[in-house]
Amino acid sequence: MQKIIILDFGSQTTQLIGRRVRELDTFCEILPYNKFPKDDADVIGVILSGSPYSVHDPESFKIDLSQFVGRIPVLGICYGAQFISHTLGGKVEKADSREYGRANLQTVDTTNPLFKGFDQNSQVWMSHGDTITAIPGDFKVIGSTADVTNAAFASTTQPVWAVQFHPEVYHTLQGKTLLKNFVVDICGSRQEWSAASFVDSTVAELKAQLGSDRVILGLSGGVDSSVAAVLLNRAIGQHLTCIFVDHGMLRKNEFQQVMDDYRCLGLNVIGVDASEKFFADLAGVTDPEQKRKIIGRDFVEVFNAEAKKITDAKWLAQGTIYPDRIESLNITGKVIKSHHNVGGLPKEMHLQLCEPLKWLFKDEVRRVGRQLGMPEHLITRHPFPGPGLAVRILGDITPEKVRVLQDADDIYIRGLREYVDTDGETLYNKVWQAGAILLSTVRSVGVMGDERTYEHPVALRAVTSTDAMTADWAHLPYDFMAKVSNEIINKVRGVNRVCYDISSKPPATIEWE
């Protein structure tokens, strides 16, 4: 299959480039900057990402451009553009001031294929500390802003283009057009990648990879592991055994509801109530990373205990998706947070790992689920963290705190499902992710029944997003917020105050821990 190779130089928006390419029905593979494949027969284009480094930093990432320049169309973005200029004879210098935010391409060469269909004065997004003061001799400028003369340039002798701005981000208004021009028109993509083709190719790959081996899938109840289970079931049928571990920090009544859903899908599922073990091991632990590590460790221990009963098991399958892996460890080695099925797994796990969804974004996972014929209520289920409510309770974890949060969260989520907005859509379906957070390290004074109370606040969180890499707080209707707040305070023993989180990601994360 045709593919675009995206070489990752450590930018936090590299995955967004990949998502935009996928939106063009074109398969792409994101690889470390120094891992360009030796077998590149199917590679139709190369994109060089941005980077947190300057090209002048001693530790900056560098590659040999001759691996592909001159043979395969190349697009450099931000650092990628600077690296092309710096390496091929141009000049990159530190800018007088950091160029960050919106800018307008006041001069655009719309005769160049990269800018076909572009408007003059089109808005773009800049984010760099260096600037390109001279381009290589065989290049020409094809786009400029008021402050950046060499905002976009192209080789006159080879298929190489470079842009100082980020076409992948939302604020570059015609970024999708630019990427389509490169991927489809310049690289010649046949736009043959789709959910249907992903299912067909992945099922075939899983059959070849797993054969008749026994596979165990650690289910979480979420969209990702559910889609992974149905995909694997299609590939290997009864050779798949699913284990759903209840760590005691699921949503209210969730364990039984999820078990019922999985059985309706025809999956072979073993349910394990291990809540006592998790609560005991988490007792007194307050550090968020430590919570995640303990839950990841305990999950493996519980899983291994069940796996020993299945003597021929050789593989552990997980619903890991791309944003999980990006947040756990990017190419610069900086951990944002550990995910229970990525950075949090101990090394002593004795099975081989199978991750059929590891390159997909959440919206792609949902499209695959629909292609597989899964029920809509499973596909539209909001993301839920693997550690569950443990990372939505600030401070240590106790069964009573979990009970309080389960009750508050149940009222909130049920309210989102029941409230139909003015456009006929439920709030639940309009929100990417929502949940309640118990501020158990805080107490606030209240008055209930003419008596003073000193209880915990609950924060409500709801965000809109497309891929979980960036998110904005959802502007929920005031009448809904008032109703939910009143119901939580009146019905949930231990809560006397409700707040709403209006932080975006970045700088905040979606979860509180």
N, C-alpha and C positions, 0 to 999 in steps of 0.2 A: 504494500500500500504506500502511496505517496505520503511524505511527511515533511514537515518543517522542523528543523532542529533549532531549539532556543538554548543558547549557551548562557548559563547563569553565572554572573559575576558578583552575586550577592545582594542584588536589589530586592527590596521588600515587595516590589510590584512585578517581579519576574512572572509569578503565577498568573497575574492579570493578563500579561501578554499571551500566555498559553490559553487562557480562557477566551480571549478575543479571537485567537486563531481557531479554536474549536467552534466558536459561534459561526465561523465561515465554513463549517462542515469539512474541515481539513484536520487530519490527524497531526499532532505535534508532539514532540518529546522534549522535555526540559532536562538538560544534562549539565553537570558541573562544567565550568568554563574550559577545563583542560581534558575533557572526555569526548571530544568529537569522534564519532565512530569511524573505525577503519573501513568498514563496509558501508559506503554511503550511496549505494546504487539507487535507493529509493528517496534520497534526500533531494528535495526540489528547491530548498531555500534555507538560509541560516540567518537567525536574528541574534545579535549581541545585546545583552541586557544592560541595565544600569548597574551601579555599584556604589557602596558607601565610601570607596577609596578614590583618591586622586591618582591619575596615571603616573604622577611623580613620586607617590609613596613607595618606599622600598618594599613594603609587603603587598603592594597592589597585585591583582591577578593579571597575568600576561599569557598570551598564546601566540602560536605561529600562524599568522593569517594565511600563509601560502598553502595551508591544508585545504582551503576551499576558495579563497579569493581568485577570481579569474575563471573558475569552473562552475560555481554555483552562485546564484544571486544572494547578496548579503545586505542586510539592513542593520545599522548600528543605532542604538537608542541611548542617548545621554552619555554615560561612560563609554558605551560601545562606539558612539560617534567620536568621542575624544580619543579613544584608543586607536581607531582607524586613522584619524588625523595625525596623532603623535607617532604612530608606527610607520606611516607611509610618506612622511616628509613634511607634514604640517606643523603647527605650533599650538600648544595648549599652555595657558598661563592662569595663574590664580586671579579670579575676578576681584575688582575693587570692592564689591559687595556681593554677597550671596544672591544669586538669581533664583528666586523662589516664588511660585504662584502664577497667576494668570498673566498672559501676554498675548499680543495679537500679531499674526503674520501679516505685516503690512505690505510685503512684497512676496508674491508667490508665482513661480513659473508653472502655470497650469498646462504648459505643453509637455512638461516632463511627466512620464507615466506615473510617478509616485504621487503626484498632486492632481491627477485627472479628476475633474468634478469639484475641485476645491473652490471656495469663495475667497476673494480678497478680504483681508482683515479678519481672517478666521482665528478664533480663540484657541490657544494652546496652553499647556501647563509646563512650567519650567521648575527644575529642582536640582541645582548644581552650584558648587563653589568655584570650579574652574570654568574658563571659557575658551573657546577655540578662536585664537587670534589670527591664524593663517591656515589655509587648507592645502593639501598636497597639490603639486603642480598640474596633475592631469585631472583635477576636480574643478567643478564650477558650482557657484552658489545658486540654489534654487528656492531659498526661502529665508527671509530676514524679518526681525522684529525691530522695534525702535532702539532696543538696547543690545541686541545680539545680531551682528551682521551675518555670521555664519550659522544661522539657526538650522539650516538644512543645506546639504550639498551632495553632489553626485559625481561619480567618475565619468569622464568622457570616453574612456577606453575599455572599461570593465563594468560588469553588472554589480556595482557597489553604490549604496545609498546610505546616508547618515543624517540623523535629526537630533538636535540638541534637546528637544522637548520630549515629553512622554505621550505618545499617541494612545497608549493602553488605558489611561486613566479617564475617568468620567469628564473631567473639566476640559480636556482637549475635545472640542465639540465635533470635529470631523476626523477624530482618531480612527474610528471604525472604517471610514472611507479610505484613509491612508493605508491601513493594514490590508484592506480588501484589494486595493490597487497592487500592493506588493505581493500578497499571497496568491491571489487569483490571476491577475493580469500579468505581472512580471514573472512569478514563479510557475504559473500555469497549473495551479491546483484544479483538479477535476471535481472538487467538493464532494467527495464520495464517503466521507466519514459521517455517521449518524448513529443514533441510539440502536437502530436495527442492525447496522453493520458491526457496532461494538458487541452486541449480544452474540451475533453469529461468530465473530472472530474469537471472542473471549471464551465462549463455550467450547469451540474447537481447541483453543490453547489449553484450557483446563483439562479436557479429555486427554490431550497429549501429555500434559505435565503430570497429571495424577493417575492416569490409567485406572487400575482397579484398587488403588490404595484407599485405605480408610481415612477419612478426613473428619476432624472435629472442628466445629465452628463455635467460637465463643460469642453468643448472642448478647446484645445489650437491650433489645427492645426498640432501638431507633431505626431510622430509615436506612442507614448505611449497612448495618449488619443484616437487616431484613432483606434488602436487595441482594446482598452478597449470598445469603442463604438460598434464595430462590434461584439465583444464577447458578450456583453450585449444584443445586438439586436438579436443575435442567441438564447439567453436564454429567453428573455422576450418580444421580438418583439416591438409592438407599445406601450407597457407600458413604453418604454424609450423615453424621450424627451431630445434632446441635445441642449445646449445653447453655442454658440460661440461668445465670447465677443471680440470686436475690441477695444483695449485700445489705439489705435493710434500709437503703437510702433511695429507693425508687419513689415515684409519685404514689399518691393514695390509690390503693387497689390495683396498681399497675401490674404486679406480677401475674395475677390470675388473668387479667384482660389480655396481656401479651401472650400468655400460654395458649389461651383460646384462639387468638388470631393465628398463631403459628400452626396449630393443629388444623385449622381451616385451610391453610396453604398446603397441607399434605406433608409437612416437614416432620422428620423424626426428632423430637425434642425431649430432652431430659431437664426437668426443673430442679434446682438445688437451692434450698433455703439455708444460706450460710451467714445470716445476719448476726447471730451471736458472736461468731468469730471476728467479723469485721468491727463490730462495736467494741469488743474487748481490745483489739489491737489498736484502735483509734483513740482509746480512752486517754484523755489529757493532752492529745496532740493538737496544736493550734497552727503550726506552720503550713501554708497551703501546699507547698511542694512536697512536704513530708506526708501530708494526707494522700496526695496522688500516688506517691511511691508505695505507701503501705497498701493502698487499695489495689494497685497494680501487682504488688507482690502476693497479696492474699488471693487475688483472682487466679493467678497462676497456680498457687498451692491448691486451691479448691478444684481448679480444672484438672491438675495433675492427679488428684485423688480420684476423680471421675474417669480420667483417661486410663488409669491402671486397670479399670474394669473392662476397657475395650482394648484388648491385648494387641490387636493388629493396627492400631492407629499410628499413622506416620506423619500426618500434617495437622497443623493448626491454621484454620482460616479465620481471617478477621475482616471487618468492614472498614478498614483504614482508608481514608480518602486524602487527597492531596493537601488541603489546608491543615489537616492534623500534622502531617510530616513537616510542613513549612514552619508551623508554630513551634514544633518541638526542637528543631535544629536546622538553621539555614546554613548556607555554605561558609559564612563567616565564623561559624561555630558558636553563635550566641543563642542560648536557649531563651525562649519567651516563656513557655510553660511546658511541662511534661504532659503528654497524653498517655492515658493508661494503657493504650495499645500501641504506643510508639516508644517514647523514651523511658517509660516507666517499667518496662518488662525486665525482670532479672535475666541474667545470662544463662541460668541453669535450666531454662525451658528446653525440654528434650525432644521437641518436634520441629520439623521443618515448617517454615512460614509461607502461607499462601494468601495473597492480598489482591483479589481480582479487581478492586475498585481504586487502587492506590494512586492512579493518575487522574481521577475524576473529581470535578467540583460538585458541590451539593446539588445544584440545579441539573447537572448531567446525570447524577445518580437517580434523581426523580424521573427524568425522561426514560432512563433505562428501566426503572420500576414499572412505568406505564407500558413500555414495550413488552415487558414480561407478563402483563395482565394482572398486576397486583391491585388489591382494593385501594381506592383513592384515600381512605382515611389513614392507611399506613404510609402512603407516599407523601401526604401533606403533613404528616406529624412533624412538629417542630424538632429541631436538633435538641438533644439532651446530653449533658456531659457524662462520660463513662463513670466518673466517681459519683454521679448522681447528686443528691442534695448535700453531700459532704462538702462540696465546693460552693454551696449556696448558704452555708451556715458559717458565719464568722466566729472563730474561736473553736473550742473543742466540741466533739460530737457526742450527743447522748440520745437514747431512744426518745426521751421526752421532747427534746429540741426538734428531732425529726418529725415527731407527731404534730407539733405546732406548725412547722413549715409545711407538712403535707396538707393539713387542713386549710391553711391560708392559700397555698398554691392551687388546691383543688377548686376553691371558690373563684380564684382569678382565671384559671384556664377555662373552667366551665362558663364563666361569664364571657370570655372572648369568643367561645364557640356559639353562644346563644345570641350575642348582640349582632344584629344585622344593620350595617351602615346604610347611609342614604343611597348608595349605588347598588344595594341588594347583596353585597358581599359580607360575609361574617368577618369580624375583626381578626379572628384566629387565622383565616386564610390570607388576610392582608399583611399580617406580621410575619417576619422571618423566624423570630424566636422570642419566647416570652417565659418568664418564670418569676417566682417570688424568692427573696433573699431574707434570711433571718439575721438581724443584727444582734446576735446573742451576747456580744461583748458590751452592749449598750443598753441602758435602761432609761426610760423617760417617764416623767410624771404625767399622770392623767387623772380625770375625774369620771367615774362611772357609778351611777346610782347614788350620787351625792357623797361618794366615798373616794378618797385618794387612792390612786393606783400607781404602782412603780413596776412597769413591765417593759417588754421588748418592742422595738419598732420593727416593722416589716417594710422592706423596699421592694417595689415592683419594677421589673425590667421588661421592656419590649422594644425590639429593634427591627428596622427594615434593612435588608441587604440582598445581595444576589449570590455571594460566594463566601461569606463569613470573613473575608480578609479585611473588608471595611464595612462599617455599619453605622447607621444613624438612629437616634431614638425615635420611636414611633409616636406620632402626635395623636394619641387616643382621645376620643370625645370626653368632654368634662363630665357629662351626665353619667357616662359609663364609669369613669374614675370615681365619682362620688358614690355611686351605688356599690361598687366593689369594695371600696374603702370602708364604707359603713357596715357592709356585711361581714367583712373580715374582723373588724373590731368588735362587733356584736356577737359573733359566733365562735371565734377562735380564742379559747382560754389561754392567756399568757401574752396577748398582743393588745396594745392600747394606742398604737400610732401607725399610720401607713404613709410612706413616702414614695415618690416616683423618680427613677433614675433618668436624667436627661443628658447623659454623657454619650459621646460618639466614640467609635473605634476607628483609628486611633484618636485620642491618646489612651482611652480606657480599653479594656477587653470586654467581650460580651458577658462572660462570667465575672463574678466578683473575686474569685480565687482561682 
